Structure formats: C-alpha cells, structure tokens
Amino acid sequence: MHGRGFHHLNQALLTLLPKRADASTLGDYRPISLIHLVVKIFAKVRSLRLAPKLDNLVSRNKNAFIPGRCLHDNLVLVKQTTGLLHQLGAHRVMLKLDLTRASDSLSWPFLFEALCQYGFGERFLEWLAILLSSANTRVLLNGEPGPSIWRRCGLRQGDPLSPQLFSLVVDILGRLI
C-alpha cells in the first residue's frame, strides 16, 4: 500500500454535538470526530502490538496508558514525596507539569527521534509517518464538509496509538528533567 491514497481513508469529519438542550456558546458543544473504520482498525492493531512493549520501555514512575500499571499509584507517590521533601527542609523542589493540551502540539520530528532512541524499527516508523501525515479533518457545517485541515504536529484525539506515543515522549521529557 505504501500510503498511496491513505489520506482518503484517514479523513475525519468533525461535528459539534450539544451538551445540553439550551446550548448557545461554543463551550456548550462537544466536538466529535468520525474516522473511517479501516483507519481505526489499523491504528488499533498497531496499538495492540505496541502495548506489551511499553512496560519495558517506559520508566516505572509513568503509569498512564501502560497496561498492568495503575495511575492511582502516582497519587500515593506524590503524597510520599511531598512528605519526604517537607522533612528534608526548604532546599528541595518538586515539579508538576500540566500537560493537558501538550499532545496537540507535539513535534513530529521529536516523536520520531524519540521512537528511534527507543529502538523502533523502520517499518513501524514508516507506517506511523503515513498515519500522521495523511490525517486530515473536515468540519461539518450545516451538514456539508468544509475544506480539509491538515495537521503538521500533534497527535489525533481518539486514535488508539496517541496515548501510548505520548507516554513514550513524556517519559523522555521526565528523563531529561
């Protein structure tokens, strides 16, 4: 396939659904992306193949989206760490980063460099490049799709691979800090 024509399948239709009956502002709507089933299945297969490898790749203190790990363990870790820092005195610092929207602006070159550092093979990287570069979105306005919007960075919400890829990148950030 080599990605030819994949952009036709990898197109999302974005529509807004009201959160409540009297919706009047943009915040009153929930964006929903409709993505072709073939692309979702393809991404899910890649995700299922990646999942078992994450436990050995990602640091033990990263628990989000890693099978067999519990995110709630981090709450206990934070509580224990703050207690220890308090006991040790004022010359200690704990850093908390808000990464709420960070996956939207993730640099693709950085992502690929990170995956190379983790030892991912050329074939995986090629398919990921096809998935990322062919992804486009058209906004439905009055039932009609608008022009395609092409991403040049970030990870698509709802893609089964996105949380796993983001976990790998955040792990590298944690190691750098």
Secondary structure by P-SEA (a helix, b strand, c coil): ccccccccccbbbbbbbbccccccccccbbbbbbccaaaaaaaaaaaaaacccccccccccccccccccccaaaaaaaaaaaaaaaaacccbbbbbbbcccccccccaaaaaaaaaaacccaaaaaaaaaaaaabbbbbbcccccccbbbbcccccccccaaaaaaaaaaaaaaaac
